[in-house]
Amino acid sequence: MSGSDSVPVEEIAERVRALMPQVRADLEGLTRIPSISLSAYDQATVRASAEATAELLRAEGLSVEIVSEGGRPAVIGHIDGPPGAPTVMLYAHHDVQPTGEESDWDSPPFEPVERDGRLYGRGAADDKAGIMAHVAALRAHAGRLPVGVTVFVEGEEEIGSDSLPTILERHGERLRADAIVLADSMNWAIGEPALTTTLRGMIRVVVTVSTLDHGVHSGMFGGAVPDALMALVRVLAGLHDDAGDLAVEGLRSGHAADLEFSEERLRAESGLLDGVGTIGSDSLLSRLWTKPAATVIGIDAPTVETASNTLVPTARAKVSVRLAPDEDDLHAFERVKEHLVRQAPWGARVEVELEERGLGFAADADGPVYDAARRAFEDAWGRAPVDIGVGGSIPFVAAFAERFPDAAILVTGVEDPDTRAHGANESLHLGEFERVCVAEAILLARLGELAATGAGTERPERR
Ligand SMILES: [Zn+2]
């Protein structure tokens, strides 16, 4: 830590530590609300979690509004900082994923409980702990906030943030900020903080292959007439080369940061069976974070149980393609479509439809805001954060980057490799959570300093 540092790091950390029992109690309160945003579930619970979130922000002196723009309720709160100080927007989401089979959980998903230093419950990490990290940072600076703060807590992240573009369009002016902290990602390991600087984009396509205008007897015609399922299998097989690299040409591809990530860790985290190899070339992290990848995620065909001796006339598959962080999703769709159509054997008809798309994200991870964040993380963890990528796509990050091109975007998070977000037994590591809260509180102070010393911004003296 630099000697000229005027941010009282230890004092802020102490304040946050003293706040943690109440922060945790409030986190448990939020976790008890089963705010599953998927339509099949009671949406009154999502409204209730929006209201509970709004209440927590009001208690910190923010002016708060709950907005819905055709989707689930989002919470927007704001509190001014000192004159001349920058404004920081803090994002999290208050909706959660369904629980899956409750019998797969070791304790009821909406009754948070601590075991071995972790707090178990659906949403205990993703992303109600993100909300509470923001609240903790506000509480740590109660009455003397070093920056203006806008909190934006979305209510439909888990179902794809469909109304987010409309919210950003209609309420964008209120959300405008110099720095944006999106707390919905992860750290690299327990005790090893990370900033997520790249996310892959994605497209999802449906491939339909047809060879016949109706099903016919496989004994009468098999051997001369191709069935659609066999043709589909060949089309899908053409997605990869023999090494398992994506065979589609014209797609972008990058290299991930050189971090230690062993095949053993990949095997353990993914559940890869003994004897089954990995696919693709380049480092594992490049394959997971910065190169394109395709997976067949569903096939419509007769089931084995009910199959009859019939040549299948039409079959279809759903293919999910992850894209390099800087790839254009529509360009990628055209390349993938062209490639799949070209694989058609025997003149089989192949149609490819775009079902969903989302841009990736590649942060401009330099500059004063990133410097402030790296120092704040180092203050909280005692070691500098690593830059990580995430192989998955978080469409809202691209939405913010597009809407606020001048803001520095920090993707932070409370998760660790054992969190199991979206799975059974989701949990939050409480020790890491405290460091996340400390880091965010220090970050606000460091961003406040930035305005005082940077770019000639005048700021009046205050206590
Ligand atoms: Zn999340």
Boltz pocket constraint, residues with backbone or C-beta under 6 A from the ligand:
constraints:
  - pocket:
      binder: B
      contacts: [[A, 93], [A, 126], [A, 127], [A, 157], [A, 184]]
      max_distance: 6.0
